[in-house]
Amino acid sequence: MSQANGNGKSAGMPRGGRGPMGPGGGGRGMGMPVQKAKDFKGTLLRLMKYLKPYRFKLSIVFITAILSTVFSIYGPKVLGHATTKLFEGLIGKAQGVPGAHIDFEGIWRIVLELVGLYLLSAIFSYIQQYLMAGVAQRTVFQLRRDVNEKLNKLPLKYFDSRTNGEILSRVTNDVDNISTTLQQSLTQLITSVVTIIGVLIMMLTISPWMTLIALVTLPVSVLAITQVAKRSQKQFAEQQKELGMLNGHVEEMYTGHKIVKVFGREQESLNKFDEVNDRLFHAGRKAQFLSGVIMPIMNFIGNIGYVLISVVGGLFVTKNMITIGEVQAFIQYMRQFTQPITQTANIANIIQSTVASAERVFEVLDEEEEVPEVSVPKKLASPRGDVAFEHVQFGYDGKPTLIEDMNIEAKQGQTIAIVGPTGAGKTTLINLLMRFYELRGGRITVDGMDIKDMKRGDLHKLFGMVLQDTWLFNGTIRDNIAYGREGASEAEVVRAAKMAHADHFIRTLPHGYDTVLNEEASNISQGQKQLLTIARAILADPAILILDEATSSVDTRTEVYIQNAMNELMKGRTSFVIAHRLSTIKGADLILVMNQGTVIEQGTHDELMAQNGFYADLYNSQFSDDAEPSAG
């Protein structure tokens, strides 16, 4: 399984931990460490429910898999008849038996029979694969859709308590692991089991004594492979661990390569890489060597078995107990017999890993969802933007109450500034207003309507947000701005860009509004990114604005332009401004001073300065020549 490292990035073996196995080994085969489910039976039954709608198709898959295998198994015995006919004709001629000849007509009939058998086997195999591909992809399609719908219903606390890497691993790696197993391993398991049973029956029909000799070699093979697999599994686990560390180090160093260079830590970074890479080399070498030993051991024991069978079979032929063709068929069956046993052992490991993946996916599906919305939600027809916090109480799950008896009132068109040191709870206040978290007591209203009585989607449409951390998706600049309002026209997009003072820089780009922002929008500056997010908020034309230090990433000159545009945008709208630079909110109608999750002071700038309290200290620490800079 792919692990999430401390940075929230996915590290470790790619695509569900599948890696090379050495000669003849499968990607997720013997020797690889297997993650086991806590509740194997319960998770397997739950996974099978996803397959329930496809029972009929699965029945056909099961039948066609059996038929394909049966026709394939019967082939060597038919081929043995041809060998016997050829052998008898040659011996007869050699011994001068009158009328002795090679029955080519009979041999050709056998050859045609073989072609028919293998053709039927191929047809049934094709039907089986075709149907199973559809069943597997539809099942995984439904599973992905369920996970996606579930993620949209989960509260913000779920995402706050987990790394992005962990969530992505469950949505992609684990679901992909399930997909691969449904697509390949289930049909392989059916054919392997049928092959083992069918080959055993065919061997018994030829010679019970030779079958006994063949079966004696199996425990020896299993014992030898088990001992090697135990040792290789430890090395594969160590290889995965070191690979995860190497991936994490490389990602960390290349993400922050500028910082590494600035502080002159290149050599230290290279030394650490060499150290981890060296450990990975030794673990990988041991793992691949031990894994690669498995097939030679199996071949060695198998070849000893072939020698014994050839000797005993030759003796039986001389005594007319069996024919030469049956000896040839038996050797073929013996070769067929060992392969499905190895496959079955590998598939057992794969299924263990797959059920563990399914369990991780089901853990997401079983997570506690957001508090259900009211059955008959209300909607504001013409929102004004009056906001009130009435005796609000809040605390995170399992933790003491953070906010007690908070009362705030904001009228339409007012600007409410929220200030305080880092970690004071400024963003928490906004999260409560957006109903990302549920209150412990009290209520929050918009235009007198409790936000709990509204659909979350309708509530969120009342707000426009410009955050300190910009978010732009891979697409054109036009699409990124138009994201603010569905169906926005070209003229409206351009108007919003002009209000945000973004139009000029957009038109200087080679493709203007059609410029495609690459991943992480690294082809434009941080300040330009912020201008685009402001333009997006302007286009949304919300009743309430939330601004989280929206001008922190731009230069002083651009800040003046943006501030003017924001002032124009904020006219007639209720605005909540999270501010670190107190000079930007001196003209706010109400300033909320927060510390340790509580509003400790509120009032206008002049009122708070007159109180000579916490706000005054913050303000003076930023603007007094003799004071130290504020931590906020």
C-alpha positions as CSV (number, residue, x, y, z in Angstrom):
1,M,0.0,0.0,0.0
2,S,1.1,3.5,-0.7
3,Q,1.8,5.3,2.5
4,A,1.3,9.0,3.2
5,N,4.5,10.6,4.6
6,G,4.6,13.3,7.1
7,N,4.2,16.0,4.4
8,G,0.9,14.6,3.4
9,K,2.4,13.3,0.1
10,S,1.9,9.8,-1.2
11,A,5.1,7.9,-1.0
12,G,6.2,4.3,-1.1
13,M,5.4,1.7,-3.8
14,P,3.4,3.1,-6.7
15,R,-0.1,1.9,-7.5
16,G,-0.9,0.0,-4.4
17,G,2.6,-1.3,-3.6
18,R,3.0,-3.4,-6.8
19,G,6.6,-3.9,-7.6
20,P,8.9,-6.3,-9.6
21,M,9.2,-9.8,-8.3
22,G,12.1,-11.2,-10.3
23,P,12.0,-14.1,-12.8
24,G,8.6,-15.4,-13.3
25,G,7.2,-13.5,-10.4
26,G,4.0,-11.5,-10.4
27,G,3.8,-7.9,-9.5
28,R,2.0,-8.5,-6.2
29,G,3.3,-12.0,-5.7
30,M,5.1,-14.2,-3.2
31,G,7.6,-12.5,-1.0
32,M,5.9,-9.1,-1.0
33,P,4.6,-7.9,2.3
34,V,0.8,-8.2,2.4
35,Q,-1.4,-5.8,4.3
36,K,-4.2,-7.6,6.0
37,A,-7.7,-6.5,6.7
38,K,-9.0,-6.1,10.3
39,D,-12.3,-7.7,9.4
40,F,-11.6,-9.9,6.3
41,K,-14.9,-11.7,6.1
42,G,-17.1,-8.6,6.8
43,T,-15.2,-6.5,4.3
44,L,-15.3,-9.2,1.6
45,L,-19.0,-9.7,2.0
46,R,-19.5,-5.9,1.7
47,L,-17.4,-5.8,-1.4
48,M,-19.4,-8.6,-2.9
49,K,-22.6,-6.5,-2.5
50,Y,-21.1,-4.2,-5.2
51,L,-21.0,-7.3,-7.5
52,K,-24.6,-8.4,-6.7
53,P,-26.2,-6.5,-9.6
54,Y,-24.0,-8.4,-12.0
55,R,-24.8,-11.9,-10.7
56,F,-26.0,-13.2,-14.2
57,K,-22.9,-11.9,-16.0
58,L,-20.6,-13.3,-13.2
59,S,-22.3,-16.7,-13.6
60,I,-21.5,-16.7,-17.3
61,V,-17.9,-15.6,-16.5
62,F,-17.7,-18.6,-14.1
63,I,-19.1,-21.1,-16.6
64,T,-17.0,-19.8,-19.5
65,A,-13.9,-19.8,-17.4
66,I,-14.5,-23.5,-16.5
67,L,-15.2,-24.5,-20.1
68,S,-12.2,-22.6,-21.4
69,T,-10.0,-24.4,-18.8
70,V,-11.5,-27.8,-19.4
71,F,-11.0,-27.7,-23.2
72,S,-7.4,-26.5,-22.6
73,I,-6.8,-29.3,-20.1
74,Y,-8.1,-32.0,-22.4
75,G,-5.6,-31.0,-25.1
76,P,-2.5,-32.8,-23.9
77,K,-4.3,-36.1,-23.7
78,V,-5.5,-35.8,-27.3
79,L,-2.0,-34.8,-28.4
80,G,-0.8,-37.9,-26.6
81,H,-3.0,-40.1,-28.9
82,A,-1.2,-38.6,-31.9
83,T,2.2,-39.3,-30.4
84,T,1.1,-42.9,-29.7
85,K,-0.1,-43.4,-33.3
86,L,3.2,-42.0,-34.6
87,F,5.3,-44.1,-32.2
88,E,3.4,-47.3,-33.0
89,G,3.8,-46.8,-36.8
90,L,7.5,-46.1,-36.5
91,I,8.1,-49.1,-34.2
92,G,6.1,-51.4,-36.5
93,K,8.1,-50.3,-39.5
94,A,11.4,-50.7,-37.6
95,Q,10.4,-54.2,-36.6
96,G,9.3,-55.1,-40.1
97,V,5.7,-55.9,-39.1
98,P,3.7,-56.7,-42.2
99,G,1.3,-53.8,-43.2
100,A,2.8,-51.5,-40.6
101,H,2.5,-47.8,-41.5
102,I,2.1,-44.4,-39.9
103,D,-1.6,-43.5,-39.8
104,F,-1.3,-39.9,-41.0
105,E,-5.0,-39.7,-41.7
106,G,-5.7,-40.5,-38.0
107,I,-3.0,-38.1,-36.9
108,W,-4.6,-35.3,-39.0
109,R,-8.0,-36.0,-37.4
110,I,-6.4,-35.7,-34.0
111,V,-4.7,-32.4,-35.0
112,L,-8.0,-31.0,-36.2
113,E,-9.6,-32.1,-33.0
114,L,-6.9,-30.3,-31.1
115,V,-7.4,-27.1,-33.2
116,G,-11.1,-27.3,-32.4
117,L,-10.4,-27.7,-28.7
118,Y,-8.0,-24.8,-28.4
119,L,-10.3,-22.6,-30.6
120,L,-13.2,-23.3,-28.3
121,S,-11.0,-22.6,-25.3
122,A,-9.9,-19.3,-26.8
123,I,-13.5,-18.3,-27.6
124,F,-14.7,-19.0,-24.0
125,S,-11.7,-17.2,-22.6
126,Y,-12.5,-14.1,-24.8
127,I,-16.1,-14.1,-23.6
128,Q,-15.0,-14.5,-20.0
129,Q,-12.5,-11.6,-20.2
130,Y,-14.9,-9.3,-22.1
131,L,-17.7,-9.8,-19.5
132,M,-15.4,-9.5,-16.5
133,A,-13.8,-6.3,-17.9
134,G,-17.3,-4.7,-18.0
135,V,-18.3,-6.0,-14.5
136,A,-15.0,-4.8,-13.0
137,Q,-15.1,-1.4,-14.5
138,R,-18.8,-0.8,-13.6
139,T,-18.2,-2.0,-10.0
140,V,-15.2,0.4,-9.6
141,F,-17.1,3.2,-11.3
142,Q,-19.9,2.9,-8.7
143,L,-17.3,2.6,-5.9
144,R,-15.5,5.8,-7.1
145,R,-18.8,7.6,-7.4
146,D,-19.8,6.6,-3.9
147,V,-16.5,7.8,-2.5
148,N,-16.7,11.1,-4.3
149,E,-20.3,11.7,-3.1
150,K,-19.2,10.8,0.4
151,L,-16.2,13.2,0.3
152,N,-18.6,16.0,-0.6
153,K,-20.7,15.2,2.4
154,L,-17.9,15.0,4.9
155,P,-17.4,17.9,7.3
156,L,-14.3,20.1,7.2
157,K,-12.9,18.4,10.4
158,Y,-12.4,15.2,8.4
159,F,-10.0,16.9,6.0
160,D,-8.4,18.9,8.7
161,S,-7.5,15.7,10.6
162,R,-5.9,13.9,7.6
163,T,-3.2,14.6,5.1
164,N,-4.0,15.0,1.5
165,G,-1.7,12.1,0.7
166,E,-3.8,9.7,2.9
167,I,-7.1,10.8,1.4
168,L,-5.7,10.6,-2.2
169,S,-4.2,7.2,-1.5
170,R,-7.7,5.8,-0.5
171,V,-9.5,7.4,-3.5
172,T,-6.9,6.4,-6.1
173,N,-4.4,3.7,-5.0
174,D,-6.9,1.6,-3.0
175,V,-9.7,1.8,-5.6
176,D,-7.2,1.0,-8.4
177,N,-6.0,-2.0,-6.4
178,I,-9.7,-3.3,-6.2
179,S,-10.1,-2.7,-9.9
180,T,-7.0,-4.7,-10.9
181,T,-8.1,-7.6,-8.7
182,L,-11.6,-7.7,-10.0
183,Q,-10.3,-7.5,-13.6
184,Q,-7.6,-10.1,-13.4
185,S,-7.3,-12.0,-10.2
186,L,-10.9,-13.4,-9.8
187,T,-10.8,-15.1,-13.2
188,Q,-7.3,-16.3,-12.6
189,L,-8.4,-17.8,-9.3
190,I,-11.3,-19.7,-11.1
191,T,-9.1,-21.0,-13.8
192,S,-6.3,-21.9,-11.4
193,V,-8.6,-23.9,-9.2
194,V,-10.3,-25.7,-12.1
195,T,-6.9,-26.4,-13.7
196,I,-5.6,-28.0,-10.4
197,I,-8.7,-30.2,-10.1
198,G,-8.9,-31.0,-13.8
199,V,-5.2,-31.8,-14.2
200,L,-5.2,-34.0,-11.1
201,I,-8.2,-36.0,-12.5
202,M,-6.4,-36.4,-15.9
203,M,-3.2,-37.5,-14.3
204,L,-5.1,-40.1,-12.2
205,T,-6.8,-41.5,-15.4
206,I,-3.3,-42.0,-16.9
207,S,-1.5,-43.5,-13.9
208,P,-2.2,-43.3,-10.1
209,W,1.4,-44.3,-9.3
210,M,2.9,-41.6,-11.5
211,T,0.4,-39.1,-9.9
212,L,1.6,-40.1,-6.5
213,I,5.3,-39.4,-7.5
214,A,4.2,-36.0,-8.9
215,L,2.4,-35.1,-5.7
216,V,5.4,-36.0,-3.5
217,T,7.4,-33.2,-5.1
218,L,4.8,-30.6,-4.1
219,P,5.4,-30.5,-0.4
220,V,9.2,-30.2,-1.0
221,S,8.5,-27.2,-3.4
222,V,6.1,-25.6,-0.9
223,L,8.5,-26.0,2.0
224,A,11.5,-24.5,0.1
225,I,9.4,-21.6,-1.3
226,T,7.9,-20.8,2.1
227,Q,11.3,-20.5,3.7
228,V,12.6,-18.2,1.0
229,A,9.4,-16.1,0.9
230,K,9.6,-15.4,4.7
231,R,13.1,-14.0,4.3
232,S,12.2,-12.0,1.1
233,Q,9.1,-10.5,2.7
234,K,11.2,-8.8,5.4
235,Q,13.5,-7.4,2.7
236,F,10.5,-6.2,0.6
237,A,9.1,-4.4,3.6
238,E,12.4,-2.8,4.2
239,Q,12.6,-1.8,0.5
240,Q,9.2,-0.2,0.7
241,K,10.1,1.7,3.8
242,E,13.4,3.0,2.3
243,L,11.7,3.8,-1.0
244,G,9.1,5.9,0.8
245,M,11.8,7.8,2.6
246,L,13.7,8.4,-0.6
247,N,10.5,9.6,-2.4
248,G,9.8,11.9,0.5
249,H,13.3,13.3,0.6
250,V,13.4,13.9,-3.2
251,E,10.0,15.5,-3.2
252,E,10.9,17.7,-0.3
253,M,14.2,18.8,-1.8
254,Y,12.9,19.6,-5.3
255,T,9.8,21.4,-3.9
256,G,12.0,23.6,-1.7
257,H,15.2,23.6,-3.9
258,K,15.4,27.4,-3.8
259,I,15.6,27.3,0.0
260,V,18.1,24.5,-0.1
261,K,20.3,26.6,-2.4
262,V,19.9,29.8,-0.4
263,F,21.1,28.2,2.8
264,G,23.9,26.3,1.0
265,R,22.5,22.9,2.0
266,E,23.0,21.2,-1.4
267,Q,25.8,18.9,-0.2
268,E,23.9,17.9,2.9
269,S,20.9,17.1,0.8
270,L,23.0,15.0,-1.6
271,N,24.6,13.2,1.4
272,K,21.2,12.3,2.8
273,F,20.1,11.1,-0.7
274,D,23.2,8.9,-1.0
275,E,22.6,7.5,2.5
276,V,19.0,6.6,1.9
277,N,19.7,5.4,-1.7
278,D,22.4,3.2,-0.4
279,R,20.1,1.6,2.1
280,L,17.4,1.2,-0.6
281,F,20.0,-0.5,-2.9
282,H,21.0,-3.1,-0.3
283,A,17.4,-3.8,0.7
284,G,16.3,-4.0,-2.9
285,R,19.2,-6.2,-3.9
286,K,18.4,-8.7,-1.1
287,A,14.7,-8.6,-1.8
288,Q,15.1,-9.1,-5.6
289,F,17.7,-11.8,-5.1
290,L,15.7,-13.8,-2.6
291,S,12.6,-13.4,-4.8
292,G,14.5,-14.4,-7.9
293,V,15.7,-17.6,-6.1
294,I,12.1,-18.9,-5.9
295,M,11.7,-19.9,-9.6
296,P,15.1,-21.7,-9.9
297,I,14.3,-23.7,-6.8
298,M,10.9,-24.6,-8.2
299,N,12.4,-25.5,-11.6
300,F,15.1,-27.6,-9.9
301,I,12.6,-29.6,-7.8
302,G,10.2,-29.8,-10.8
303,N,13.0,-31.1,-13.1
304,I,13.8,-33.9,-10.5
305,G,10.1,-34.8,-10.7
306,Y,10.3,-34.9,-14.5
307,V,13.3,-37.3,-14.4
308,L,11.4,-39.6,-12.0
309,I,8.3,-39.5,-14.1
310,S,10.2,-40.2,-17.3
311,V,12.0,-43.2,-15.7
312,V,8.9,-44.7,-14.1
313,G,6.8,-43.9,-17.2
314,G,9.4,-45.6,-19.5
315,L,9.2,-48.7,-17.3
316,F,5.4,-48.7,-17.5
317,V,5.6,-48.4,-21.3
318,T,7.9,-51.4,-21.6
319,K,5.4,-53.4,-19.6
320,N,2.5,-52.1,-21.7
321,M,0.8,-50.5,-18.7
322,I,0.6,-47.1,-20.4
323,T,1.4,-45.8,-23.9
324,I,4.3,-43.4,-24.8
325,G,1.7,-40.7,-25.7
326,E,0.3,-40.9,-22.2
327,V,3.8,-40.4,-20.7
328,Q,4.2,-37.3,-22.9
329,A,0.7,-36.1,-21.8
330,F,1.5,-36.8,-18.1
331,I,4.7,-34.7,-18.3
332,Q,2.7,-31.8,-19.8
333,Y,0.1,-32.1,-17.1
334,M,2.8,-32.1,-14.4
335,R,4.1,-28.8,-15.8
336,Q,0.5,-27.4,-15.9
337,F,-0.1,-28.6,-12.3
338,T,2.6,-26.6,-10.6
339,Q,1.9,-23.2,-12.2
340,P,-1.7,-22.8,-11.0
341,I,-0.7,-23.8,-7.4
342,T,1.8,-20.9,-7.4
343,Q,-0.8,-18.6,-9.0
344,T,-3.3,-19.5,-6.3
345,A,-0.8,-18.7,-3.6
346,N,-0.1,-15.3,-5.2
347,I,-3.8,-14.6,-5.7
348,A,-4.5,-15.4,-2.1
349,N,-2.0,-12.7,-1.1
350,I,-3.5,-10.3,-3.7
351,I,-7.0,-10.8,-2.3
352,Q,-5.7,-10.2,1.2
353,S,-4.3,-6.9,0.0
354,T,-7.4,-6.0,-2.0
355,V,-9.7,-6.6,0.9
356,A,-7.4,-4.4,3.0
357,S,-7.8,-1.7,0.3
358,A,-11.5,-2.2,0.3
359,E,-11.6,-1.8,4.1
360,R,-9.8,1.5,3.8
361,V,-12.3,2.7,1.2
362,F,-15.2,1.6,3.3
363,E,-13.7,3.5,6.3
364,V,-14.2,6.6,4.2
365,L,-17.8,5.6,3.3
366,D,-18.5,5.0,7.0
367,E,-17.2,8.4,8.2
368,E,-19.7,10.6,10.0
369,E,-21.2,13.0,7.6
370,E,-22.2,16.6,8.1
371,V,-25.2,17.3,10.2
372,P,-28.2,16.6,7.8
373,E,-29.9,19.6,6.4
374,V,-33.5,20.4,7.4
375,S,-36.2,18.6,5.5
376,V,-37.9,21.8,4.4
377,P,-35.0,24.3,3.9
378,K,-35.6,28.1,3.7
379,K,-34.0,30.4,1.1
380,L,-33.3,34.1,1.1
381,A,-35.0,35.6,-2.0
382,S,-33.1,38.9,-1.8
383,P,-30.3,38.7,0.7
384,R,-29.2,41.9,2.3
385,G,-26.2,40.7,4.3
386,D,-27.2,41.3,7.9
387,V,-25.2,38.8,10.0
388,A,-25.6,38.1,13.7
389,F,-23.8,35.7,16.2
390,E,-26.2,35.1,19.1
391,H,-24.7,33.5,22.2
392,V,-22.5,31.3,20.1
393,Q,-20.6,28.4,21.7
394,F,-18.1,26.3,19.9
395,G,-15.3,23.8,20.5
396,Y,-13.6,21.1,18.4
397,D,-14.7,17.4,19.0
398,G,-13.3,16.0,22.2
399,K,-11.8,19.4,23.2
400,P,-12.8,22.1,25.7
401,T,-15.2,24.9,24.6
402,L,-13.2,27.4,22.6
403,I,-15.8,30.1,22.1
404,E,-18.3,30.9,24.8
405,D,-21.3,33.2,24.5
406,M,-20.1,35.2,21.5
407,N,-22.4,38.0,20.3
408,I,-21.7,39.9,17.1
409,E,-24.0,42.0,15.0
410,A,-23.1,43.2,11.4
411,K,-25.5,45.3,9.4
412,Q,-25.7,45.4,5.6
413,G,-22.8,47.3,4.1
414,Q,-20.7,47.2,7.2
415,T,-17.1,46.1,7.2
416,I,-16.2,43.8,10.1
417,A,-12.5,43.4,10.7
418,I,-11.2,40.4,12.6
419,V,-7.7,40.8,14.1
420,G,-5.5,39.0,16.6
421,P,-2.3,37.0,16.9
422,T,-1.7,33.8,14.9
423,G,-3.9,31.0,16.2
424,A,-6.4,33.4,17.9
425,G,-9.3,31.8,16.1
426,K,-9.9,34.3,13.3
427,T,-10.4,31.6,10.6
428,T,-12.5,29.5,12.9
429,L,-15.0,32.4,13.1
430,I,-15.3,32.4,9.3
431,N,-15.7,28.6,9.2
432,L,-18.6,28.9,11.7
433,L,-20.2,31.5,9.5
434,M,-19.9,29.3,6.5
435,R,-21.2,26.3,8.6
436,F,-18.1,24.2,7.9
437,Y,-18.3,23.4,11.6
438,E,-21.4,22.9,13.8
439,L,-22.0,25.1,16.9
440,R,-22.3,23.7,20.4
441,G,-24.8,26.3,21.4
442,G,-26.4,29.6,20.2
443,R,-27.1,30.4,16.6
444,I,-25.8,32.4,13.6
445,T,-28.3,34.2,11.4
446,V,-28.2,35.9,8.0
447,D,-31.0,38.5,7.5
448,G,-32.7,37.0,10.7
449,M,-32.7,33.5,9.3
450,D,-30.8,30.7,11.2
451,I,-28.2,29.3,8.8
452,K,-29.2,25.8,10.0
453,D,-32.5,26.4,8.3
454,M,-30.8,26.9,4.9
455,K,-29.3,24.4,2.5
456,R,-25.5,24.6,2.7
457,G,-25.3,25.2,-1.0
458,D,-27.6,28.2,-0.8
459,L,-25.7,29.5,2.2
460,H,-22.4,29.3,0.4
461,K,-23.7,31.2,-2.6
462,L,-24.3,34.2,-0.3
463,F,-20.5,34.5,0.2
464,G,-17.6,35.6,-1.9
465,M,-14.1,34.6,-0.7
466,V,-10.6,36.0,-1.4
467,L,-8.1,34.0,0.7
468,Q,-4.4,34.5,1.4
469,D,-3.7,31.1,-0.3
470,T,-4.8,31.5,-3.9
471,W,-6.5,28.6,-5.7
472,L,-6.5,28.4,-9.4
473,F,-7.2,25.3,-11.5
474,N,-5.5,24.1,-14.7
475,G,-7.4,26.0,-17.4
476,T,-7.6,29.4,-19.1
477,I,-7.5,32.7,-17.2
478,R,-11.0,33.3,-18.6
479,D,-12.3,30.0,-17.1
480,N,-10.7,30.7,-13.8
481,I,-12.4,34.1,-13.5
482,A,-15.7,32.8,-14.8
483,Y,-15.6,30.2,-12.1
484,G,-17.1,32.9,-9.8
485,R,-20.5,32.8,-11.6
486,E,-22.0,30.1,-13.8
487,G,-22.9,31.4,-17.3
488,A,-20.9,34.6,-17.0
489,S,-20.5,36.4,-20.3
490,E,-17.2,37.6,-21.9
491,A,-18.0,41.2,-21.1
492,E,-18.7,40.4,-17.4
493,V,-15.4,38.5,-17.1
494,V,-13.4,41.4,-18.6
495,R,-15.3,43.9,-16.4
496,A,-14.5,41.9,-13.3
497,A,-10.8,41.7,-14.4
498,K,-10.7,45.5,-14.9
499,M,-12.2,46.2,-11.5
500,A,-9.5,43.9,-10.0
501,H,-6.8,45.7,-12.0
502,A,-6.0,42.4,-13.7
503,D,-7.0,43.3,-17.2
504,H,-3.8,45.0,-18.1
505,F,-1.4,42.2,-17.1
506,I,-3.7,39.6,-18.7
507,R,-3.6,41.4,-22.1
508,T,0.2,41.5,-21.9
509,L,0.3,37.7,-21.8
510,P,0.9,35.9,-25.2
511,H,-2.6,34.5,-25.4
512,G,-4.4,37.1,-23.2
513,Y,-7.6,35.6,-21.5
514,D,-6.9,32.3,-23.4
515,T,-3.6,31.8,-21.5
516,V,-3.7,28.4,-20.0
517,L,-2.5,28.3,-16.4
518,N,-0.3,25.3,-15.8
519,E,-0.3,23.1,-12.7
520,E,0.0,25.3,-9.6
521,A,-0.2,28.4,-12.0
522,S,3.5,28.8,-11.9
523,N,3.6,30.7,-15.2
524,I,2.2,33.9,-13.5
525,S,3.4,35.7,-10.3
526,Q,1.9,35.3,-6.9
527,G,0.5,38.8,-7.0
528,Q,-1.1,38.1,-10.4
529,K,-2.7,35.0,-9.0
530,Q,-4.3,37.0,-6.2
531,L,-5.6,39.6,-8.7
532,L,-7.4,36.7,-10.6
533,T,-9.0,35.4,-7.4
534,I,-10.2,38.9,-6.6
535,A,-11.6,39.2,-10.1
536,R,-13.4,35.9,-9.5
537,A,-14.9,37.2,-6.3
538,I,-16.0,40.4,-8.0
539,L,-17.8,38.5,-10.7
540,A,-19.6,36.3,-8.1
541,D,-21.3,39.5,-6.9
542,P,-22.1,38.1,-3.4
543,A,-24.1,39.6,-0.6
544,I,-21.3,39.0,1.9
545,L,-17.6,39.2,1.4
546,I,-14.8,37.3,3.2
547,L,-11.3,38.7,2.7
548,D,-8.4,36.9,4.3
549,E,-5.5,39.4,4.0
550,A,-6.3,39.6,0.3
551,T,-3.5,42.0,-0.6
552,S,-0.7,40.3,1.3
553,S,0.9,38.8,-1.8
554,V,1.1,42.0,-3.9
555,D,3.5,44.9,-4.0
556,T,2.6,48.3,-2.5
557,R,1.6,49.9,-5.7
558,T,-0.7,47.1,-6.8
559,E,-2.1,47.0,-3.2
560,V,-3.3,50.6,-3.6
561,Y,-5.1,49.6,-6.8
562,I,-6.6,46.5,-5.3
563,Q,-7.7,48.4,-2.1
564,N,-9.5,50.9,-4.3
565,A,-11.2,48.1,-6.2
566,M,-12.1,46.3,-3.0
567,N,-13.5,49.5,-1.5
568,E,-15.8,49.8,-4.5
569,L,-16.7,46.2,-4.3
570,M,-17.5,46.3,-0.6
571,K,-20.0,49.2,-1.0
572,G,-23.4,47.9,0.0
573,R,-22.0,44.5,1.0
574,T,-21.3,43.1,4.5
575,S,-17.6,42.4,4.5
576,F,-15.6,40.2,7.0
577,V,-11.9,41.1,6.7
578,I,-9.2,39.0,8.4
579,A,-6.3,41.4,8.8
580,H,-2.7,41.2,9.9
581,R,-1.7,44.6,8.8
582,L,-3.8,46.8,11.0
583,S,-3.3,49.8,8.8
584,T,-5.7,48.3,6.2
585,I,-8.7,48.1,8.5
586,K,-8.6,51.5,10.4
587,G,-11.8,52.5,8.6
588,A,-13.8,49.3,9.5
589,D,-17.2,49.8,11.1
590,L,-16.4,47.2,13.7
591,I,-13.2,45.6,14.7
592,L,-13.3,42.2,16.6
593,V,-10.1,41.5,18.5
594,M,-9.6,37.8,19.1
595,N,-7.2,35.9,21.4
596,Q,-7.3,32.2,22.2
597,G,-10.6,31.7,20.4
598,T,-12.5,34.4,22.2
599,V,-13.5,38.0,21.1
600,I,-11.8,40.0,23.9
601,E,-12.5,43.5,22.5
602,Q,-14.7,45.0,19.8
603,G,-15.4,48.5,18.5
604,T,-14.1,51.0,16.0
605,H,-10.4,51.8,15.6
606,D,-10.7,55.0,17.6
607,E,-12.7,53.3,20.4
608,L,-10.2,50.5,20.7
609,M,-7.2,52.8,20.8
610,A,-8.9,54.8,23.5
611,Q,-9.3,51.7,25.6
612,N,-5.5,51.3,25.5
613,G,-5.9,47.5,25.7
614,F,-4.9,44.4,23.6
615,Y,-5.7,46.1,20.2
616,A,-3.8,49.2,21.1
617,D,-0.8,47.1,22.0
618,L,-1.0,45.2,18.6
619,Y,-1.4,48.4,16.7
620,N,1.4,50.2,18.5
621,S,3.8,47.2,18.1
622,Q,3.3,47.5,14.3
623,F,3.7,51.2,13.9
624,S,5.9,52.4,16.8
625,D,9.5,53.0,15.8
626,D,10.8,51.7,19.1
627,A,8.6,48.6,19.5
628,E,9.2,45.0,18.3
629,P,7.1,43.8,15.4
630,S,3.8,42.0,16.2
631,A,3.6,38.2,16.1
632,G,0.2,38.6,14.4
